[in-house]
């Protein structure tokens, strides 16, 4: 199953739309693009394998693998990119302004449930600019 993340780059953060099979599931918030620098940049555009994991701090979330020069990138719960993200992706149901969103736990659970019910074993995230 492929999750598609369509990004809109802002000056200090990155907003996005998350789709599965062309259906909009939720939105996303991330840090701004900063040349893929660890802990301060969003993930480079591309296609990456993902796995559903149980994280000690964030609970059930998604691990994004094979990002060049980076490791430990998660899709996890956060409602404020500047305060809660260090290069990860946070799904949210709605944007509340400047890298902030609402209902992140519900949005992440919705994504994970869609992946689980798909019956597919392999999961990917495709990150690209919004057209």
PEGI-V393206 format. One line per field, one symbol per residue. phi: phi as a letter, one per 30 degrees, with the letter a starting at -180 (. if undefined). psi: psi as a letter, one per 30 degrees, with the letter a starting at -180 (. if undefined). burial: + if it has 24 or more other C-alpha atoms within 12 Angstrom, else -. Layout:
BEGIN
phi = ???
psi = ???
burial = ???
END
This chain:
BEGIN
phi = .ccccccbdcdcabcabccbhicdcacbbbdddbhideibbddddlcbdbbdbccdccidaccccideibbidccbdacbeddccbjccbdbdbccjhibbbidedddedddddddddiddcbbbccaddd
psi = kkkkjkljkleglkllkkkkhgkjeallklllkhhgkkffklklkakkklkkljkeefbkakkklhjkgllgkljlkkgjeeffkhgakjklelkgkhgklkheeeeeeeeeeeeefffkekklkjklkk.
burial = +++++++++---++++++++---++++++++++----++++++++--+++++-------++++++-+--+-+++++++++++-++++++++++++--+++++++++++++++-++-------++++++---
END
